[in-house]
Amino acid sequence: MKRLFFVAGESSGDQHGAHLIRALRDMDPEVQCEGLGGQEMAAAGMALHFDLAGHAIMGFTEVLQSLKMIRRLFKDTLARFDASRPDALVLIDYPGFNLRLARAAHSRGIPVIYYISPQIWAWKRGRLRTIARLVRKMLVILPFEKELYEQAGVDCVYVGHPLLDHIPTVQIDGTLRGGLIIGLLPGSRQQEIQRLLPVMLETARGIRTRYPQARFVTPSVNPEREAQIRTLAGEFPLEVLVGKMYEVLDAARFCLVASGTATLETALFGVPLAVLYKVSYLSYWIARSLVRVKHISLVNILSGKGIVPEFIQHEASPERVLPAALELIEDGPARRQMLDDLAGMRLALGGGGASRCAATEILNVIGEARHDRTPVPD
């Protein structure tokens, strides 16, 4: 019997981890999965030891405030490894916690597989050396990542993007379709909603002045975030739907989106968007000194150019966002150009099959590791 320990620390990782677990169990029904993740991974058949995705943390200062919880969780996880060693540790993004855990697992002779790479191409490229030493197999979802890892001597496979597997599986009832729907997607974390939703709401008021018939809809990941969103919205007529993000994207003409996986999801639905990013001043100051990319959204990074407008930190203000939003809502040259660019980016990602490809690689690593149980020295 094969045992895998997973770690995913945010909602997108939980989503992709769930598809991976289903693919693994489909290929080998005897695989046992346990770990830290979220409710989607639990629903897919993983024994959930802690809902880490439900406690997602964003920003440097926010991490500092949660250090006690993180340290306790790390210690508990190592105790589990020592009590009953898994056949492999499967890490999903979340590098601050996961790379430290990879070091501890490696020293115990547990093969480490990394699915969905840390953004080394954006910042902390020095992590490449750490990954090369600790990770047995890197499974990447962005086409340009493979060359970076191979140059560093990492055994790396490009499996494709799991969103191309996930989106077709979601049942969309279509009840939102019709009329002018504007999506407000302020993220899944408490901190980013607190910072971004007020900007989005003020922008929405400006859109409503031009388009009184517009409906504004926000998806939320759970009832707790729904309550937060409703409190922030106050008397503004904002429709909040729990767990209905793709229904919103299916119906929307335009979306304001927090930087993250949601930008790519919106793009794959072919919906014009503007991207907002706002963290604490200290977190932004630190990030600015470390990040080495021109763009912050996955859409622009994948395209290699600024096809969607980005409003970062102080620029994420209603005065700056509203003109771009109005231009992309109306049927003019800017909207048509973005639609063409989004379609081109979708084609560049290729076909689906990421989850099944990743599952195959993981099972192969387990098979190889069972022939060699000798811990690899640091």
C-alpha positions as CSV (number, residue, x, y, z in Angstrom):
1,M,0.0,0.0,0.0
2,K,1.3,3.4,-1.0
3,R,1.1,6.4,1.4
4,L,1.4,10.0,0.3
5,F,1.6,13.1,2.5
6,F,0.4,16.3,0.8
7,V,0.8,20.0,1.8
8,A,-1.2,22.8,0.1
9,G,-1.5,26.2,1.9
10,E,-4.1,28.1,-0.1
11,S,-7.4,27.7,-2.0
12,S,-6.0,27.2,-5.5
13,G,-3.5,24.6,-4.2
14,D,-6.4,22.8,-2.4
15,Q,-8.3,22.8,-5.7
16,H,-5.4,21.4,-7.8
17,G,-4.5,19.0,-5.0
18,A,-8.0,17.6,-5.1
19,H,-7.8,16.8,-8.8
20,L,-4.4,15.3,-8.3
21,I,-5.6,13.0,-5.5
22,R,-8.6,11.9,-7.6
23,A,-6.2,11.1,-10.5
24,L,-3.9,9.1,-8.2
25,R,-6.8,7.1,-6.7
26,D,-8.2,6.5,-10.1
27,M,-4.9,5.1,-11.3
28,D,-4.2,3.2,-8.1
29,P,-7.2,2.8,-5.7
30,E,-4.9,1.6,-2.9
31,V,-3.1,4.9,-2.6
32,Q,-3.6,6.4,0.8
33,C,-3.5,10.2,1.0
34,E,-3.1,12.4,4.1
35,G,-1.8,15.8,4.9
36,L,-2.4,19.5,5.2
37,G,-4.6,21.2,2.7
38,G,-8.3,22.1,2.5
39,Q,-11.8,20.9,2.2
40,E,-11.6,20.1,-1.5
41,M,-8.6,17.7,-0.9
42,A,-10.6,16.2,2.0
43,A,-13.6,15.6,-0.3
44,A,-11.3,14.0,-2.8
45,G,-10.3,11.4,-0.2
46,M,-7.4,12.9,1.7
47,A,-7.3,12.5,5.5
48,L,-7.1,16.2,6.5
49,H,-4.9,16.8,9.6
50,F,-5.3,20.6,9.4
51,D,-7.2,23.0,7.1
52,L,-4.1,25.0,6.1
53,A,-5.8,26.3,2.9
54,G,-8.6,27.7,5.1
55,H,-6.0,29.6,7.1
56,A,-4.2,31.1,4.0
57,I,-1.8,33.9,4.9
58,M,-0.7,36.7,2.6
59,G,2.2,39.1,3.1
60,F,5.4,39.2,5.1
61,T,3.9,41.0,8.2
62,E,0.9,38.7,8.2
63,V,3.1,35.6,8.3
64,L,5.0,37.0,11.3
65,Q,1.7,37.3,13.1
66,S,0.9,33.6,12.5
67,L,4.4,32.2,13.4
68,K,3.2,30.4,16.5
69,M,0.5,28.5,14.6
70,I,3.0,27.7,11.8
71,R,5.7,26.4,14.1
72,R,3.2,24.2,16.0
73,L,1.9,22.8,12.7
74,F,5.4,22.1,11.5
75,K,6.4,20.3,14.7
76,D,3.2,18.2,14.5
77,T,3.9,17.2,10.9
78,L,7.5,16.1,11.7
79,A,6.1,14.0,14.6
80,R,3.8,12.3,12.0
81,F,6.8,11.6,9.7
82,D,8.7,10.1,12.6
83,A,5.8,7.9,13.8
84,S,4.9,6.6,10.3
85,R,7.0,7.6,7.3
86,P,5.1,8.2,4.1
87,D,6.3,6.9,0.7
88,A,6.6,10.4,-0.6
89,L,5.9,14.0,0.4
90,V,4.0,16.0,-2.3
91,L,4.3,19.7,-1.9
92,I,1.9,22.2,-3.7
93,D,3.3,25.7,-4.1
94,Y,3.4,27.5,-0.6
95,P,7.2,27.7,-0.6
96,G,7.8,29.4,2.8
97,F,6.5,26.4,4.7
98,N,7.0,23.7,2.1
99,L,10.7,24.2,1.4
100,R,11.5,24.0,5.1
101,L,9.4,20.9,5.3
102,A,11.2,19.5,2.3
103,R,14.5,19.8,4.1
104,A,13.2,17.9,7.1
105,A,11.6,15.2,4.9
106,H,14.8,14.8,2.8
107,S,16.9,14.3,5.9
108,R,14.5,11.5,6.9
109,G,14.9,9.8,3.5
110,I,11.4,10.7,2.4
111,P,11.3,11.4,-1.4
112,V,10.1,15.0,-2.0
113,I,7.9,15.8,-5.1
114,Y,7.0,19.4,-5.8
115,Y,3.8,20.1,-7.8
116,I,3.3,23.7,-8.9
117,S,6.5,25.5,-8.6
118,P,7.4,28.4,-6.3
119,Q,7.6,31.5,-8.4
120,I,11.4,31.4,-8.6
121,W,11.3,33.3,-11.9
122,A,9.8,36.3,-10.0
123,W,11.9,36.3,-6.8
124,K,14.2,34.3,-4.6
125,R,15.9,32.6,-7.5
126,G,18.5,31.3,-5.0
127,R,15.8,28.8,-4.0
128,L,16.8,26.9,-7.2
129,R,19.9,25.5,-5.4
130,T,17.8,24.4,-2.4
131,I,15.2,22.7,-4.7
132,A,18.0,21.0,-6.7
133,R,19.3,19.5,-3.4
134,L,16.0,18.5,-1.8
135,V,13.4,17.8,-4.5
136,R,13.4,14.5,-6.3
137,K,10.9,15.5,-9.0
138,M,9.6,18.9,-9.9
139,L,6.3,19.0,-11.7
140,V,5.7,22.5,-13.3
141,I,2.5,24.0,-14.8
142,L,3.9,26.9,-16.7
143,P,5.8,26.1,-19.9
144,F,8.8,28.4,-19.4
145,E,9.6,26.9,-15.9
146,K,11.0,23.6,-17.2
147,E,14.1,25.2,-18.8
148,L,14.9,27.1,-15.6
149,Y,14.9,24.0,-13.5
150,E,16.7,21.8,-16.0
151,Q,19.5,24.4,-16.2
152,A,19.8,24.0,-12.4
153,G,20.0,20.2,-12.6
154,V,16.5,19.6,-11.3
155,D,14.6,16.6,-12.6
156,C,11.6,18.5,-14.0
157,V,8.5,17.6,-16.0
158,Y,6.1,20.1,-17.5
159,V,2.7,18.6,-16.9
160,G,0.4,21.4,-18.2
161,H,-1.9,23.7,-16.3
162,P,-4.4,22.0,-14.0
163,L,-7.0,24.7,-14.6
164,L,-7.5,23.2,-18.0
165,D,-8.6,20.0,-16.3
166,H,-10.6,21.7,-13.5
167,I,-12.8,24.2,-15.4
168,P,-14.6,21.6,-17.6
169,T,-15.6,19.6,-14.6
170,V,-17.5,22.5,-12.9
171,Q,-21.2,22.4,-13.3
172,I,-22.5,25.8,-14.3
173,D,-26.3,26.4,-14.1
174,G,-26.3,29.6,-16.1
175,T,-28.8,31.3,-13.9
176,L,-26.7,34.5,-13.8
177,R,-26.6,34.9,-17.6
178,G,-28.3,37.9,-19.1
179,G,-28.0,41.5,-18.5
180,L,-24.8,43.4,-17.6
181,I,-22.9,41.4,-15.0
182,I,-19.8,42.9,-13.4
183,G,-17.7,40.5,-11.3
184,L,-15.8,41.7,-8.2
185,L,-13.2,39.1,-7.2
186,P,-11.3,40.5,-4.2
187,G,-9.6,37.1,-3.4
188,S,-10.0,34.4,-0.8
189,R,-7.9,35.7,2.1
190,Q,-9.3,37.9,4.8
191,Q,-6.5,40.4,4.5
192,E,-6.7,40.9,0.7
193,I,-10.5,41.2,0.8
194,Q,-10.2,43.9,3.5
195,R,-7.8,45.9,1.4
196,L,-9.2,45.4,-2.1
197,L,-13.0,45.1,-1.8
198,P,-13.5,48.8,-0.7
199,V,-11.6,49.9,-3.9
200,M,-13.6,47.6,-6.0
201,L,-16.9,48.8,-4.4
202,E,-16.0,52.4,-5.0
203,T,-15.1,51.6,-8.6
204,A,-18.4,49.7,-8.9
205,R,-20.3,52.9,-7.8
206,G,-18.7,54.7,-10.7
207,I,-19.6,52.0,-13.1
208,R,-23.2,52.1,-11.8
209,T,-23.4,55.8,-12.6
210,R,-22.6,55.0,-16.3
211,Y,-24.6,51.7,-16.4
212,P,-27.5,51.9,-13.8
213,Q,-28.7,48.5,-15.0
214,A,-25.5,46.7,-14.1
215,R,-25.5,43.9,-11.5
216,F,-22.5,43.4,-9.3
217,V,-21.6,39.9,-8.2
218,T,-18.9,38.6,-5.9
219,P,-18.1,34.9,-5.3
220,S,-16.8,33.9,-1.8
221,V,-14.9,30.8,-0.8
222,N,-16.9,30.1,2.4
223,P,-19.6,31.6,4.7
224,E,-17.0,33.4,6.8
225,R,-15.7,35.4,3.8
226,E,-19.3,35.9,2.7
227,A,-20.1,37.6,6.0
228,Q,-17.0,39.8,5.7
229,I,-17.9,40.8,2.1
230,R,-21.5,41.7,3.1
231,T,-20.2,43.8,6.0
232,L,-17.8,45.7,3.8
233,A,-20.5,46.2,1.1
234,G,-23.0,47.8,3.5
235,E,-26.0,49.1,1.6
236,F,-24.4,48.7,-1.9
237,P,-26.5,46.2,-3.9
238,L,-23.8,43.5,-4.1
239,E,-24.8,39.9,-4.8
240,V,-22.6,37.5,-2.9
241,L,-22.5,33.8,-3.9
242,V,-20.7,31.2,-1.9
243,G,-18.7,28.8,-4.0
244,K,-20.0,30.1,-7.3
245,M,-16.9,31.7,-8.8
246,Y,-17.3,30.0,-12.2
247,E,-21.0,31.0,-12.5
248,V,-19.8,34.6,-12.0
249,L,-17.1,34.2,-14.7
250,D,-19.5,32.5,-17.0
251,A,-21.9,35.4,-16.9
252,A,-19.6,38.4,-16.5
253,R,-18.9,41.0,-19.1
254,F,-16.0,42.4,-17.1
255,C,-14.2,41.6,-13.8
256,L,-12.1,43.4,-11.2
257,V,-9.7,40.7,-9.9
258,A,-7.2,40.3,-7.1
259,S,-3.8,39.3,-8.3
260,G,-3.4,35.5,-8.2
261,T,-4.8,32.4,-9.8
262,A,-8.2,34.1,-10.3
263,T,-6.7,36.3,-13.0
264,L,-5.9,33.2,-15.1
265,E,-9.3,31.7,-14.4
266,T,-11.0,34.9,-15.6
267,A,-8.8,34.9,-18.7
268,L,-9.6,31.3,-19.5
269,F,-13.3,32.2,-19.5
270,G,-12.5,34.9,-22.0
271,V,-13.6,37.7,-19.7
272,P,-11.8,41.1,-19.9
273,L,-10.4,42.1,-16.6
274,A,-8.3,44.6,-14.5
275,V,-6.0,43.3,-11.8
276,L,-5.6,44.8,-8.4
277,Y,-2.8,44.1,-5.8
278,K,-2.5,45.7,-2.4
279,V,-0.7,44.5,0.8
280,S,0.7,46.2,3.9
281,Y,3.3,48.9,3.3
282,L,6.0,46.9,4.8
283,S,5.1,43.8,2.8
284,Y,5.1,45.8,-0.4
285,W,8.4,47.5,0.4
286,I,10.1,44.1,1.0
287,A,8.5,42.6,-2.2
288,R,9.6,45.5,-4.3
289,S,13.2,45.0,-3.3
290,L,13.0,41.3,-4.2
291,V,10.7,40.8,-7.2
292,R,12.3,40.7,-10.6
293,V,9.3,40.6,-13.0
294,K,7.6,43.4,-15.0
295,H,4.1,42.1,-14.4
296,I,2.3,40.7,-11.4
297,S,-0.6,38.9,-13.0
298,L,-0.3,35.4,-14.4
299,V,-2.1,36.5,-17.6
300,N,0.6,39.1,-18.4
301,I,3.5,36.8,-17.2
302,L,2.3,34.0,-19.5
303,S,1.7,36.4,-22.4
304,G,5.0,38.2,-21.9
305,K,3.3,41.5,-22.3
306,G,0.8,43.7,-20.5
307,I,-2.5,42.6,-22.1
308,V,-4.5,43.3,-18.9
309,P,-4.1,46.5,-16.8
310,E,-2.5,46.1,-13.4
311,F,-3.1,48.5,-10.5
312,I,-0.5,47.9,-7.7
313,Q,-0.5,49.3,-4.2
314,H,-1.3,53.1,-4.3
315,E,-2.3,52.8,-7.9
316,A,-5.2,50.5,-6.9
317,S,-7.5,53.4,-6.4
318,P,-11.0,54.0,-7.8
319,E,-9.7,57.1,-9.6
320,R,-7.3,55.0,-11.6
321,V,-9.2,51.8,-12.0
322,L,-12.6,53.3,-13.1
323,P,-11.5,54.7,-16.5
324,A,-9.9,51.3,-17.4
325,A,-13.0,49.5,-16.3
326,L,-15.3,51.6,-18.3
327,E,-13.2,51.3,-21.4
328,L,-13.2,47.5,-21.2
329,I,-16.9,47.2,-20.5
330,E,-17.9,49.1,-23.6
331,D,-17.6,47.4,-27.0
332,G,-14.6,49.4,-28.3
333,P,-11.1,48.7,-29.6
334,A,-9.6,48.1,-26.1
335,R,-12.1,45.4,-25.3
336,R,-11.8,43.7,-28.7
337,Q,-8.0,43.7,-28.5
338,M,-8.1,42.1,-25.0
339,L,-10.5,39.4,-26.1
340,D,-8.1,38.5,-29.0
341,D,-5.1,38.5,-26.6
342,L,-6.9,36.3,-24.0
343,A,-7.8,33.8,-26.7
344,G,-4.1,33.7,-27.9
345,M,-2.9,33.1,-24.3
346,R,-5.4,30.2,-23.9
347,L,-4.1,28.5,-27.0
348,A,-0.5,28.9,-25.8
349,L,-1.3,26.8,-22.7
350,G,-2.1,23.7,-24.8
351,G,-4.5,20.9,-23.8
352,G,-5.4,19.4,-20.5
353,G,-4.2,16.3,-18.7
354,A,-2.0,18.0,-16.0
355,S,-3.5,16.1,-13.1
356,R,-3.1,12.7,-14.7
357,C,0.4,13.4,-16.0
358,A,1.4,14.5,-12.5
359,A,-0.1,11.4,-10.9
360,T,1.8,9.2,-13.3
361,E,5.1,10.9,-12.3
362,I,4.4,10.6,-8.6
363,L,3.6,6.9,-8.8
364,N,6.8,6.4,-10.8
365,V,8.8,8.2,-8.1
366,I,7.3,5.9,-5.4
367,G,8.2,2.9,-7.5
368,E,11.8,4.0,-7.9
369,A,12.1,5.0,-4.2
370,R,11.0,1.6,-3.0
371,H,14.1,0.1,-4.6
372,D,16.3,2.5,-2.6
373,R,15.5,3.2,1.0
374,T,18.8,4.7,1.8
375,P,18.5,8.4,3.0
376,V,20.2,10.8,0.7
377,P,22.8,12.8,2.6
378,D,22.7,16.6,2.6
